[in-house]
Amino acid sequence: GVGMGMTAPVSITAFPAEDGSFQQKVKVSLRIPSQFQANPPCPTNESIKIEERQEMTTQFGGYAKEADYVNHAAKLKAALGSDVAYRKDFYLCNGYDPPMKPYGRRNEVWFVKE
């Protein structure tokens, strides 16, 4: 019953196909504002779930498209190498800016630690 307004980032979970492109299955997530994080409101819609996440990120600018996220995910994967344990079956694509913001845009790719 309380409006929380628009939050940032808007996070899309991408499930990569064999060729690295996105599968049709996606999950959209929104950040719970700071004042609600200690005791978040219970969702009234059973399709809405509350999750906690750990640290993970790589950042880039511009209007992000699927190809941009795929490219930055590949760069992050290469930078991490084979010694770092993280989930390989999905990653998160995040946008921080409203669609009408033309400059100084912030996007991130997040991998989740295993």
Number of C-alpha atoms within 10 A of each C-alpha: 6 5 5 10 7 12 13 15 19 18 21 18 19 24 19 18 12 8 7 14 15 18 12 9 9 14 10 12 20 14 15 19 14 9 9 10 11 9 8 12 12 10 11 9 7 7 6 10 10 12 8 6 7 8 8 14 15 15 13 16 13 15 16 16 10 11 12 17 23 19 15 18 22 14 12 17 15 10 10 12 9 9 6 11 12 16 11 13 11 17 22 23 28 25 22 14 19 12 9 6 10 10 10 10 16 16 22 21 26 23 23 17 13 8
